[in-house]
Amino acid sequence: MKLALHQGPPIGGDVEAGLARIDAVARAAALVGAQMVVFPELFLPGYNRPDLHAAMAQPRDGEWAGRVAAIARAASCGITLGWAERDGEAVYNAASAFGADGAALGHYRKIQLFGAMENASFSPGSDYCLFDLCGVRTGLLICYDVEFAPHVRALAQRGAKLVLVPTANPTGFEHVSTAFVPARAAEMDLTIAYANFVGTEGDMIYGGRSIIAGPDARPLAAAGGSEALLVADISRPIAADLRSAQLKDFRKV
C-alpha cells in the first residue's frame, strides 16, 4: 500500500482555501498511487487559532466531513486530517479518516492534550480508534499522543500495524520526529505516519520534519523544513530478525 503525507503551511482560518488544498493534494497523491494521504493536526480551521476552535467547530456529520468525503471520492484517494469537532457543549481536537470511496473509516479524539491552549480549547478524548485500510489494521493518534509509548502499545495490542498521526509540532521539538516516532514504530513492530505543518501561525513556528517510520525504525520517507508531499510504499519487507517482539517478550516484575 502506498501512503502519502502532506506537509504544508496552515490555512490561516480560511476553510475554503483549506478544502481547496485538500482537493489538490488528494488528487496529486492519487496520481502517484497513494491510497491514503494524511494532513496535519487541526488542519481545519487551524491549530494555533484558539479564537476559532469553539467558534468554528463542527459536528462529526457536519459540512466539513461531507465535503472532505466528497473530495476523497472524487480523487479516489483516502484522506485523514485533524479538525475541531463539536459535540454538544464539548469541543474536541479530532481526526477523521475517509476511504477512497468517501466512506468514513475512523474517528478519534485526542487523549493527551498539550499545554494551556489545548486544555482551554478542548475536552480530552477517552477511546482508541482502529479500522482496516486496504487490509492493514490502522489506528489514529494525534501529535502528543504518540510521544506516550503506552498509547502506541495499546493500539498494537489491538492489532494495529499502521498508526496515522496528524501533528502540529513547533520548532525545538524535532526529536519527536527523529527519535520518538522511529522508536515507537520499532518497539511495537508497526509503521507510523507523522504529518506536520511548516511555516508560521501567529506566534508559532512549525518544525516540519514529517516522517513515515517503518517497523525497523528506518524512515520510509522524511521531509525537511519546507512544503512536501511524502509518498512511501509501506509494504516494504522487513527481515524477521529486525522485527520487535516486545509485545510477546515483555516480562513484568
Secondary structure, DSSP 4 states (H G I P E B T S, - for coil): -EEEEEE----TT-HHHHHHHHHHHHHHHHHTT-SEEE--TTTBT-SS-HHHHHHH-B-TTSHHHHHHHHHHHHHT-EEEEEEEEEETTEEEEEEEEE-TTS-EEEEEE-SS--HHHHHHH-PPP----EEEETTEEEEE--GGGGGSHHHHHHHHHTT-SEEEEE--PBTT-THIIIIIHHHHHHHTT-EEEEE--EEEETTEEEE---EEE-TTS-EEEE--SS-EEEEEETT----GGGS--HHHH----
